[in-house]
Amino acid sequence: MQSKSPPSKSPWSWRSRAFRGLVYQLVALAVIGLAAWFLWSNTLTNMRVRGIQSGFDFLTQPAGFSIGESLYAFDSAESYLRAFGVGLTNTLRVAIAGIVLATLLGTLIGIGRFSRNGLVRGLCSAYVELFRNVPVLLQLLVWYLVLTEVLPAIQDAWKVGPFFLSKGGMNFPAPVWGPGEAWVGLGLLGGLVAAWFYRRWARRHFELTGHARSMFWLPLLLVLALAFAGWVAGGASTVLDYPRKGEFAVEHGGALTPEFMALLLGLTMYTAAFIAEVVRSGIASVPGGQAEAAAALGLDRRLEIRLILLPQALRVIIPPLTNQYLNLTKNSSLAVAIGYPDIVSIANTAMNQTGRAVECIAILMSVYLTLSLLTSAGMNWYNARVAIKER
């Protein structure tokens, strides 16, 4: 007697788990959409009843206030939109610089926790315990007080070589930008592209021959060599605008304000303590046999860490490192406490002048959400690149 096969489930049947899951997701999205629409419409209705204006049309109106620190010129007659642009560039400036410096400092301290020198290990441990357990806002205030109270007045600025340091900040020699500097930029861009292609080739070459040391130095040499070639092609300009002490201020050259320096120092020192722990835990996760194998091959401690331990520790380091980058970027919003004109400070001023609180908060949320998503996407891409793939 021939047995009957069970009837196949239709993909559109309620008995199908995949179909039910799709329906539940659509229902959840519809509920969330209705809730968002109700909240938005209710907010607009209440604002209209109370005579509160709404909308983003204020972004095209003149801002009416000046900004003390900006990467590009800004006048009070310009629009709120341009003012938000200034605040965004100020936020990006401190966030990018802080991420780079905190990564370098945190990596060195994390590696220092494994030093055979007891003094170095103790200092690195003390650094982590001190800066990790003091609130970041308090650290920002301490750095700001040090820079504005301990340092001398502008008229008595300390001079260290071509640099001036005072309560007004730090002044340094700045290049006089011209066509020659554009050639340097082109050289740097060409060097980065050449280094990227070389590293792709070197990875395959390393798998076949085992020559790894040139993978680190040659890309750097390519970038420097092509930048130098661009500098020569642009006329080899060495013109610098040196700062000099005037009657009431230090004039000319570049300048870093005490607000920017305090924010950068505070965020860097605070985040570096967490990055150090991330690096330490990542290296500690590598099996001890790897270090013994490196010693058996005759590698010294520096090559052991750079070629054996760190590459394997990256898969553990990168996910929590991404969180620290996100924290640093979002902690930069505390700049308002020391008077640095970041995007939060600009939004507060715009909110007080226009009364568009919902709109200004929406702009802030969109900016920080976008920065966080871009940072996460970049780090996830890098994590996929360095992940150890078993064959």
DOVEX-711052 format. One line per 2 residues: for each residue x, y, z of N, C-alpha, C. Coordinates in steps of 0.1 Angstrom, whole numbers, plus 5000, padded with zeros to 4 digits. Layout:
REM residues N
X:Y:Z:X:Y:Z:X:Y:Z; ... .
//
This chain:
REM residues 391
5009:4988:5000:5000:5000:5000:5009:5012:5000; 5006:5022:4991:5015:5034:4990:5011:5044:5000 .
5021:5049:5008:5018:5059:5018:5017:5072:5012; 5008:5080:5018:5005:5093:5014:5015:5103:5020 .
5021:5112:5012:5030:5122:5017:5021:5133:5024; 5026:5139:5035:5019:5150:5041:5017:5162:5032 .
5006:5168:5033:5003:5180:5024:5013:5191:5027; 5019:5197:5017:5029:5208:5018:5022:5221:5022 .
5029:5228:5031:5024:5241:5036:5025:5251:5025; 5015:5259:5023:5016:5270:5014:5024:5282:5021 .
5033:5289:5014:5040:5300:5020:5031:5311:5025; 5019:5311:5020:5010:5322:5023:4999:5317:5033 .
5001:5305:5039:4992:5300:5048:4995:5305:5062; 4984:5306:5071:4986:5310:5084:4994:5300:5092 .
4995:5288:5087:5002:5277:5094:5017:5279:5091; 5021:5287:5082:5035:5289:5079:5041:5299:5089 .
5052:5295:5096:5058:5303:5106:5064:5316:5099; 5069:5315:5087:5075:5327:5081:5064:5337:5078 .
5052:5332:5073:5041:5341:5070:5036:5348:5082; 5035:5341:5093:5030:5347:5106:5040:5357:5111 .
5053:5354:5110:5063:5364:5114:5062:5377:5106; 5060:5375:5093:5059:5387:5084:5047:5396:5088 .
5035:5389:5091:5023:5396:5095:5025:5403:5108; 5032:5397:5118:5034:5403:5131:5043:5415:5129 .
5053:5414:5121:5062:5426:5119:5054:5437:5112; 5046:5435:5102:5038:5445:5096:5029:5452:5106 .
5022:5444:5114:5013:5449:5124:5021:5458:5134; 5033:5453:5138:5041:5461:5148:5045:5475:5141 .
5049:5474:5129:5053:5487:5122:5041:5496:5121; 5030:5491:5118:5018:5499:5117:5014:5506:5130 .
5015:5498:5141:5013:5504:5154:5023:5515:5158; 5035:5512:5155:5046:5522:5158:5043:5535:5149 .
5040:5533:5137:5037:5544:5128:5025:5552:5133; 5014:5546:5137:5003:5553:5142:5006:5560:5155 .
5014:5554:5164:5018:5561:5176:5026:5573:5173; 5035:5572:5164:5044:5584:5160:5035:5595:5154 .
5026:5591:5145:5017:5601:5139:5008:5608:5150; 5003:5600:5159:4995:5606:5170:5003:5616:5178 .
5015:5612:5182:5023:5621:5190:5027:5634:5183; 5030:5632:5170:5034:5644:5162:5022:5653:5160 .
5011:5648:5156:4999:5656:5154:4994:5663:5167; 4995:5655:5178:4990:5661:5191:5000:5672:5195 .
5013:5670:5193:5022:5681:5196:5020:5694:5188; 5018:5692:5175:5015:5703:5166:5002:5710:5170 .
4992:5703:5174:4979:5709:5178:4980:5717:5190; 4987:5711:5200:4989:5719:5213:4998:5731:5211 .
5008:5730:5202:5016:5742:5200:5008:5753:5193; 4999:5749:5183:4991:5758:5176:4981:5765:5186 .
4975:5757:5195:4965:5763:5204:4972:5773:5213; 4985:5771:5217:4992:5780:5226:4999:5791:5218 .
4997:5792:5205:5003:5802:5197:5018:5801:5195; 5023:5788:5196:5038:5786:5195:5040:5782:5180 .
5049:5789:5174:5052:5787:5160:5060:5774:5158; 5058:5767:5147:5066:5755:5144:5070:5755:5130 .
5080:5746:5127:5085:5744:5114:5100:5748:5113; 5106:5744:5102:5121:5747:5101:5124:5759:5092 .
5114:5767:5090:5116:5779:5081:5126:5789:5088; 5128:5788:5102:5137:5797:5108:5151:5795:5104 .
5154:5784:5098:5168:5781:5095:5173:5791:5084; 5164:5797:5076:5169:5806:5066:5169:5820:5071 .
5165:5823:5083:5165:5836:5089:5179:5840:5094; 5182:5853:5095:5195:5857:5101:5196:5853:5116 .
5208:5847:5119:5210:5842:5133:5210:5853:5143; 5217:5864:5140:5217:5875:5149:5227:5874:5161 .
5235:5864:5160:5246:5862:5171:5259:5858:5164; 5269:5861:5171:5283:5857:5166:5287:5845:5173 .
5297:5838:5167:5303:5826:5172:5317:5828:5174; 5322:5826:5187:5336:5829:5190:5346:5821:5184 .
5343:5809:5179:5353:5800:5174:5347:5792:5162; 5354:5793:5151:5349:5787:5139:5360:5784:5129 .
5359:5773:5121:5369:5769:5111:5368:5778:5099; 5356:5785:5097:5355:5794:5086:5347:5806:5091 .
5347:5817:5083:5342:5829:5087:5327:5828:5089; 5321:5834:5099:5307:5835:5102:5303:5849:5107 .
5293:5854:5101:5288:5867:5105:5274:5866:5111; 5271:5875:5120:5257:5874:5127:5246:5876:5117 .
5248:5882:5106:5238:5884:5096:5235:5871:5088; 5243:5861:5089:5241:5849:5082:5230:5840:5089 .
5226:5830:5082:5214:5822:5086:5217:5813:5098; 5206:5808:5104:5207:5798:5114:5213:5785:5109 .
5210:5782:5096:5215:5770:5090:5230:5770:5089; 5236:5781:5086:5250:5782:5085:5256:5782:5100 .
5249:5787:5109:5253:5787:5123:5254:5772:5128; 5244:5764:5124:5244:5750:5128:5256:5743:5121 .
5259:5748:5109:5270:5742:5102:5283:5745:5109; 5285:5757:5115:5296:5760:5123:5297:5751:5135 .
5286:5749:5142:5285:5741:5154:5289:5726:5150; 5284:5722:5139:5287:5708:5135:5302:5706:5132 .
5308:5716:5125:5323:5714:5122:5331:5715:5135; 5326:5723:5145:5333:5724:5157:5332:5710:5165 .
5320:5704:5164:5319:5691:5170:5327:5681:5164; 5327:5681:5150:5335:5671:5143:5350:5673:5146 .
5354:5686:5147:5368:5688:5149:5373:5682:5162; 5366:5684:5173:5370:5679:5186:5368:5664:5186 .
5358:5658:5180:5355:5644:5180:5366:5636:5173; 5369:5641:5161:5379:5634:5153:5393:5634:5159 .
5397:5646:5163:5410:5647:5170:5410:5639:5183; 5399:5639:5191:5398:5632:5203:5399:5617:5201 .
5393:5612:5190:5393:5597:5187:5407:5593:5184; 5414:5601:5175:5428:5598:5171:5437:5597:5184 .
5437:5608:5191:5446:5609:5203:5442:5599:5214; 5430:5597:5216:5426:5587:5227:5430:5573:5222 .
5429:5570:5209:5433:5557:5205:5447:5555:5207; 5455:5564:5203:5470:5563:5204:5474:5562:5219 .
5469:5571:5227:5472:5571:5241:5467:5558:5248; 5454:5554:5246:5449:5543:5252:5456:5530:5248 .
5460:5529:5235:5467:5517:5230:5481:5516:5237; 5488:5527:5239:5501:5527:5245:5499:5523:5260 .
5489:5528:5267:5487:5525:5281:5483:5510:5282; 5474:5506:5273:5469:5492:5274:5481:5482:5272 .
5490:5485:5263:5502:5477:5261:5511:5478:5273; 5512:5490:5278:5521:5492:5290:5516:5484:5302 .
5504:5480:5302:5499:5471:5314:5506:5457:5313; 5512:5454:5302:5519:5441:5301:5534:5443:5301 .
5539:5455:5305:5553:5457:5305:5560:5449:5316; 5572:5445:5313:5580:5437:5323:5586:5447:5334 .
5585:5460:5331:5589:5470:5341:5578:5473:5351; 5581:5470:5363:5570:5472:5374:5566:5487:5375 .
5575:5496:5373:5571:5511:5374:5561:5514:5362; 5565:5510:5350:5556:5513:5339:5542:5507:5341 .
5542:5494:5345:5529:5488:5348:5521:5495:5359; 5528:5500:5369:5521:5507:5380:5515:5520:5375 .
5523:5528:5367:5519:5541:5363:5507:5539:5353; 5507:5529:5344:5496:5527:5335:5483:5523:5343 .
5485:5514:5353:5473:5510:5361:5468:5522:5369; 5476:5530:5374:5472:5542:5382:5464:5552:5372 .
5470:5554:5360:5463:5562:5351:5449:5558:5348; 5447:5545:5345:5434:5539:5342:5424:5541:5354 .
5429:5538:5366:5420:5539:5378:5416:5553:5381; 5426:5563:5378:5423:5577:5381:5413:5583:5372 .
5416:5582:5359:5408:5589:5349:5395:5582:5346; 5395:5569:5348:5382:5562:5345:5372:5564:5356 .
5376:5567:5368:5366:5568:5379:5363:5582:5383; 5368:5592:5376:5364:5606:5378:5355:5610:5367 .
5343:5616:5370:5333:5620:5359:5339:5629:5349; 5335:5626:5336:5341:5634:5325:5338:5649:5326 .
5326:5652:5331:5323:5667:5333:5332:5673:5343; 5335:5667:5354:5344:5672:5363:5358:5674:5358 .
5363:5664:5349:5376:5665:5343:5376:5677:5333; 5365:5679:5326:5365:5691:5317:5366:5704:5325 .
5359:5705:5336:5360:5717:5344:5374:5719:5350; 5380:5708:5354:5394:5709:5360:5404:5714:5349 .
5403:5708:5337:5412:5713:5327:5410:5727:5323; 5397:5731:5322:5394:5745:5319:5399:5755:5329 .
5398:5751:5342:5403:5760:5353:5418:5761:5352; 5425:5749:5349:5439:5750:5348:5444:5759:5337 .
5437:5758:5325:5441:5766:5314:5438:5781:5315; 5427:5784:5323:5423:5798:5324:5428:5805:5337 .
5432:5797:5347:5436:5803:5360:5451:5801:5362; 5457:5790:5359:5471:5787:5362:5480:5793:5352 .
5476:5793:5340:5485:5799:5329:5486:5814:5331; 5497:5820:5326:5498:5835:5327:5489:5843:5318 .
5487:5856:5321:5479:5864:5312:5485:5865:5298; 5477:5870:5289:5482:5871:5275:5495:5879:5274 .
5495:5890:5281:5507:5899:5281:5520:5892:5285; 5518:5882:5294:5530:5875:5299:5530:5861:5295 .
5526:5858:5282:5525:5845:5277:5538:5838:5277; 5538:5825:5280:5550:5817:5280:5554:5814:5265 .
5567:5816:5262:5572:5813:5249:5581:5801:5249; 5576:5791:5242:5584:5779:5240:5587:5777:5225 .
5599:5781:5221:5602:5781:5207:5593:5791:5200; 5587:5786:5189:5577:5795:5182:5563:5795:5188 .
5561:5788:5199:5548:5786:5205:5546:5796:5217; 5534:5801:5218:5530:5809:5229:5518:5803:5237 .
5519:5802:5250:5509:5796:5258:5505:5806:5269; 5492:5808:5270:5486:5818:5280:5472:5814:5283 .
5465:5823:5290:5451:5821:5293:5443:5823:5280; 5449:5829:5270:5441:5830:5258:5442:5818:5249 .
5450:5808:5253:5451:5796:5245:5466:5794:5241; 5467:5786:5230:5480:5783:5225:5481:5789:5210 .
5492:5796:5208:5494:5802:5194:5506:5794:5188; 5505:5791:5176:5515:5783:5169:5517:5788:5155 .
5529:5785:5148:5531:5789:5134:5521:5782:5125; 5516:5789:5116:5506:5783:5107:5511:5785:5092 .
5509:5775:5084:5513:5777:5070:5504:5788:5063; 5511:5795:5054:5503:5804:5045:5499:5797:5033 .
5485:5794:5033:5480:5785:5022:5481:5792:5009; 5485:5784:4999:5486:5789:4985:5485:5777:4976 .
5488:5779:4963:5487:5768:4953:5497:5757:4957; 5508:5759:4963:5517:5749:4967:5511:5739:4976 .
5503:5743:4986:5497:5734:4995:5487:5725:4989; 5481:5730:4978:5471:5722:4970:5479:5710:4964 .
5491:5712:4959:5499:5701:4954:5503:5691:4965; 5505:5696:4977:5508:5687:4988:5496:5678:4991 .
5484:5684:4991:5472:5677:4993:5470:5666:4982; 5472:5669:4970:5471:5660:4959:5481:5648:4961 .
5494:5652:4965:5504:5642:4968:5499:5632:4979; 5493:5638:4990:5488:5629:5001:5477:5620:4996 .
5468:5625:4988:5457:5617:4983:5463:5606:4974; 5473:5609:4965:5479:5599:4957:5486:5589:4965 .
5493:5593:4976:5500:5584:4985:5491:5574:4992; 5479:5579:4996:5469:5571:5003:5464:5560:4994 .
5461:5564:4981:5456:5555:4971:5466:5544:4968; 5479:5549:4966:5490:5539:4963:5492:5530:4975 .
5491:5535:4987:5493:5526:4999:5482:5516:5000; 5470:5520:4997:5459:5511:4997:5461:5499:4988 .
5465:5502:4975:5467:5492:4965:5479:5483:4969; 5489:5489:4975:5501:5481:4979:5497:5471:4990 .
5489:5476:5000:5485:5467:5011:5477:5455:5006; 5468:5458:4996:5460:5447:4990:5470:5436:4984 .
5480:5441:4977:5489:5432:4970:5497:5425:4981; 5502:5433:4991:5511:5427:5002:5504:5416:5010 .
5491:5417:5012:5484:5407:5020:5485:5394:5012; 5482:5394:4999:5483:5381:4992:5498:5377:4991 .
5507:5386:4990:5521:5382:4990:5526:5376:5003; 5520:5382:5014:5524:5377:5027:5519:5363:5029 .
5507:5360:5024:5502:5346:5026:5511:5336:5019; 5518:5340:5008:5526:5331:5000:5541:5330:5005 .
5546:5342:5009:5560:5342:5012:5564:5345:5027; 5554:5350:5035:5557:5353:5049:5564:5366:5051 .
5567:5375:5041:5573:5387:5043:5563:5397:5048; 5563:5401:5061:5553:5409:5067:5558:5423:5071 .
5571:5424:5073:5576:5437:5079:5574:5448:5070; 5575:5446:5056:5574:5457:5047:5560:5462:5046 .
5550:5454:5051:5536:5458:5050:5533:5471:5059; 5541:5472:5069:5539:5484:5078:5546:5496:5073 .
5559:5495:5069:5567:5507:5066:5565:5512:5052; 5563:5504:5042:5562:5509:5028:5550:5517:5025 .
5538:5514:5030:5527:5523:5028:5529:5537:5034; 5535:5537:5046:5538:5550:5052:5548:5558:5043 .
5558:5551:5038:5568:5557:5030:5562:5562:5017; 5552:5555:5011:5546:5559:4999:5538:5572:5001 .
5531:5573:5012:5523:5585:5015:5533:5597:5017; 5543:5595:5025:5553:5606:5027:5560:5610:5015 .
5564:5601:5007:5572:5604:4994:5563:5611:4985; 5551:5607:4982:5542:5614:4973:5538:5628:4978 .
5536:5629:4991:5534:5643:4997:5546:5652:4995; 5558:5646:4997:5570:5654:4995:5571:5658:4980 .
5568:5649:4971:5568:5652:4957:5558:5663:4953; 5547:5663:4959:5537:5674:4957:5542:5687:4962 .
5549:5686:4974:5555:5699:4980:5565:5704:4970; 5574:5696:4965:5584:5701:4955:5577:5706:4943 .
5567:5699:4937:5560:5703:4925:5553:5717:4927; 5549:5719:4940:5542:5732:4942:5551:5743:4945 .
5564:5741:4944:5574:5752:4946:5581:5751:4959; 5580:5741:4967:5587:5739:4979:5586:5751:4989 .
5573:5755:4990:5571:5767:4999:5573:5764:5013; 5581:5773:5020:5583:5771:5035:5578:5783:5042 .
5569:5791:5036:5564:5803:5043:5554:5799:5054; 5557:5804:5066:5549:5802:5078:5545:5815:5084 .
5533:5816:5089:5529:5828:5096:5532:5826:5111; 5543:5832:5116:5547:5830:5130:5539:5839:5139 .
5535:5834:5151:5528:5843:5161:5538:5853:5167; 5534:5864:5171:5543:5873:5178:5534:5881:5188 .
5541:5885:5199:5534:5891:5210:5531:5906:5207; 5519:5910:5207:5515:5924:5205:5513:5931:5219 .
5507:5943:5218:5506:5950:5230:5495:5945:5239; 5484:5939:5233:5473:5934:5241:5471:5919:5239 .
5476:5913:5229:5474:5899:5225:5485:5894:5217; 5485:5881:5215:5494:5874:5206:5488:5874:5192 .
5495:5880:5183:5489:5882:5170:5495:5872:5160; 5487:5870:5149:5491:5861:5138:5493:5847:5142 .
5496:5839:5132:5498:5824:5134:5484:5818:5137; 5485:5805:5140:5473:5798:5143:5470:5798:5158 .
5458:5795:5163:5455:5796:5177:5445:5785:5181; 5447:5779:5193:5438:5770:5199:5432:5777:5211 .
5419:5778:5212:5413:5785:5224:5414:5776:5236; 5414:5781:5248:5414:5773:5260:5401:5764:5261 .
5390:5768:5256:5378:5760:5256:5380:5747:5247; 5386:5749:5235:5389:5737:5227:5399:5728:5233 .
5410:5734:5239:5420:5726:5245:5415:5718:5257; 5407:5725:5265:5402:5718:5277:5392:5706:5273 .
5384:5709:5263:5375:5698:5259:5383:5687:5253; 5392:5690:5244:5400:5679:5238:5408:5671:5248 .
5415:5678:5258:5422:5671:5268:5413:5662:5277; 5402:5668:5281:5393:5660:5290:5388:5648:5283 .
5383:5649:5271:5377:5638:5264:5388:5627:5261; 5400:5632:5257:5410:5623:5253:5415:5615:5265 .
5418:5622:5276:5423:5615:5288:5413:5606:5294; 5400:5610:5294:5389:5601:5299:5387:5589:5291 .
5386:5591:5278:5383:5579:5269:5395:5570:5268; 5407:5576:5268:5419:5568:5267:5420:5557:5278 .
5415:5561:5290:5415:5551:5301:5406:5539:5298; 5395:5541:5292:5386:5530:5288:5392:5522:5276 .
5398:5529:5267:5404:5522:5255:5416:5514:5260; 5423:5519:5270:5434:5511:5276:5429:5497:5281 .
5418:5498:5288:5412:5485:5293:5408:5476:5282; 5402:5482:5271:5398:5474:5260:5410:5467:5254 .
5421:5475:5252:5433:5469:5246:5439:5458:5255; 5439:5461:5268:5445:5451:5277:5437:5438:5277 .
5423:5439:5277:5415:5427:5277:5416:5420:5264; 5418:5427:5253:5419:5421:5240:5432:5413:5239 .
5443:5419:5244:5456:5411:5244:5456:5400:5253; 5449:5401:5265:5448:5391:5275:5440:5379:5270 .
5431:5381:5260:5423:5370:5255:5431:5361:5245; 5442:5366:5240:5450:5357:5231:5457:5346:5239 .
5456:5334:5235:5461:5323:5242:5476:5325:5245; 5480:5320:5257:5494:5322:5261:5504:5315:5252 .
5500:5304:5246:5508:5297:5237:5513:5305:5225; 5506:5316:5221:5510:5324:5210:5523:5332:5214 .
5523:5337:5226:5535:5344:5231:5547:5335:5232; 5544:5323:5236:5555:5313:5237:5560:5309:5223 .
5551:5308:5214:5556:5306:5200:5564:5317:5194; 5560:5329:5197:5567:5341:5193:5581:5341:5199 .
5582:5338:5212:5595:5337:5218:5604:5326:5212; 5598:5315:5208:5605:5304:5202:5610:5308:5188 .
5603:5317:5181:5608:5322:5168:5619:5332:5170; 5621:5337:5182:5632:5347:5184:5627:5361:5183 .
5614:5364:5183:5608:5377:5182:5610:5384:5195; 5614:5397:5195:5615:5405:5207:5601:5409:5211 .
5600:5416:5223:5587:5419:5228:5579:5428:5219; 5586:5438:5212:5579:5448:5203:5573:5440:5192 .
5580:5432:5185:5575:5424:5173:5565:5414:5177; 5566:5409:5189:5556:5399:5194:5543:5406:5195 .
5542:5418:5201:5530:5425:5203:5524:5429:5189; 5533:5435:5181:5528:5441:5168:5524:5430:5158 .
5531:5419:5157:5529:5409:5147:5520:5397:5151; 5521:5394:5164:5514:5382:5169:5502:5386:5178 .
5503:5394:5188:5493:5396:5198:5482:5405:5193; 5486:5417:5188:5476:5427:5185:5467:5423:5173 .
5473:5417:5162:5464:5412:5151:5453:5402:5156; 5457:5393:5165:5447:5384:5170:5437:5390:5180 .
5442:5400:5187:5433:5407:5197:5423:5416:5191; 5425:5420:5178:5416:5430:5172:5402:5426:5172 .
5400:5413:5170:5386:5408:5169:5379:5410:5182; 5386:5410:5193:5380:5413:5206:5380:5428:5209 .
5390:5435:5204:5391:5449:5207:5381:5458:5200; 5379:5455:5187:5371:5465:5179:5357:5467:5183 .
5349:5457:5186:5335:5460:5191:5334:5469:5203; 5341:5467:5214:5340:5477:5225:5347:5490:5222 .
5357:5489:5213:5363:5502:5209:5354:5511:5201; 5345:5505:5194:5334:5513:5187:5326:5520:5197 .
5322:5513:5208:5314:5520:5218:5321:5532:5224; 5334:5531:5226:5342:5542:5231:5342:5554:5222 .
5343:5551:5209:5343:5562:5199:5329:5569:5199; 5319:5561:5200:5305:5567:5201:5304:5575:5214 .
5309:5570:5225:5308:5577:5238:5315:5591:5237; 5327:5590:5231:5335:5603:5230:5328:5613:5222 .
5322:5609:5210:5314:5618:5202:5303:5624:5209; 5295:5616:5216:5283:5621:5224:5287:5629:5236 .
5298:5625:5242:5303:5633:5254:5308:5647:5250; 5311:5649:5237:5315:5662:5233:5303:5672:5235 .
5291:5668:5237:5280:5677:5239:5281:5684:5253; 5290:5679:5262:5293:5686:5274:5301:5698:5272 .
5305:5701:5260:5313:5713:5257:5305:5726:5262; 5292:5725:5262:5284:5737:5266:5288:5742:5280 .
5293:5732:5288:5296:5736:5302:5308:5745:5304; 5317:5745:5293:5329:5753:5294:5329:5763:5283 .
5318:5765:5276:5317:5776:5266:5322:5773:5253; 5325:5761:5249:5329:5758:5236:5317:5757:5226 .
5317:5764:5215:5305:5766:5207:5303:5753:5198; 5299:5742:5203:5296:5730:5195:5282:5731:5191 .
5277:5721:5185:5263:5722:5179:5253:5723:5190; 5255:5717:5202:5246:5718:5213:5245:5733:5217 .
5256:5739:5218:5256:5753:5222:5248:5762:5212; 5251:5759:5199:5244:5767:5189:5229:5764:5189 .
5225:5752:5192:5211:5748:5192:5204:5755:5204; 5211:5756:5216:5205:5762:5227:5203:5777:5225 .
5213:5784:5218:5211:5798:5215:5199:5800:5205; 5199:5791:5195:5188:5792:5185:5174:5789:5192 .
5174:5780:5201:5161:5777:5208:5157:5789:5216; 5166:5795:5223:5162:5807:5232:5157:5818:5223 .
5163:5820:5211:5159:5832:5203:5146:5829:5195; 5144:5817:5190:5133:5815:5181:5121:5807:5188 .
5124:5801:5199:5114:5793:5206:5111:5780:5199; 5118:5776:5189:5116:5763:5182:5123:5752:5189 .
5118:5749:5201:5125:5738:5209:5125:5725:5202; 5113:5721:5197:5111:5708:5191:5120:5706:5179 .
5121:5716:5171:5129:5716:5159:5144:5715:5162; 5148:5723:5171:5162:5723:5175:5167:5710:5181 .
5158:5704:5189:5161:5691:5195:5161:5680:5184; 5152:5682:5175:5152:5672:5164:5165:5673:5155 .
5170:5685:5153:5182:5686:5146:5194:5680:5154; 5194:5682:5167:5205:5676:5175:5204:5661:5175 .
5192:5655:5176:5190:5641:5176:5195:5635:5162; 5191:5642:5151:5195:5637:5138:5210:5638:5136 .
5216:5648:5141:5231:5649:5139:5238:5638:5147; 5235:5637:5160:5242:5626:5167:5238:5612:5163 .
5226:5610:5158:5222:5597:5153:5230:5594:5140; 5231:5604:5131:5239:5602:5119:5254:5599:5122 .
5260:5607:5131:5274:5605:5134:5276:5591:5140; 5267:5587:5149:5268:5574:5155:5267:5563:5145 .
5257:5564:5136:5256:5554:5126:5267:5553:5116; 5273:5565:5112:5284:5565:5104:5297:5558:5110 .
5299:5562:5123:5310:5556:5131:5308:5541:5132; 5296:5537:5135:5294:5522:5136:5296:5515:5123 .
5291:5521:5112:5293:5515:5099:5307:5514:5095; 5315:5524:5098:5329:5524:5095:5337:5513:5103 .
5334:5513:5116:5340:5503:5124:5336:5489:5121; 5323:5487:5118:5319:5473:5114:5326:5469:5101 .
5327:5478:5092:5335:5475:5079:5349:5471:5082; 5356:5478:5091:5369:5475:5095:5370:5462:5103 .
5360:5459:5111:5360:5447:5119:5359:5435:5109; 5351:5436:5099:5349:5426:5089:5362:5424:5081 .
5370:5435:5079:5382:5433:5072:5393:5426:5080; 5394:5428:5093:5405:5423:5101:5400:5410:5108 .
5388:5406:5106:5383:5394:5113:5392:5382:5108; 5394:5373:5117:5402:5361:5114:5392:5351:5107 .
5395:5347:5095:5386:5338:5087:5392:5324:5087; 5385:5315:5093:5389:5301:5093:5386:5294:5080 .
5395:5286:5075:5393:5280:5062:5391:5265:5064 .
//
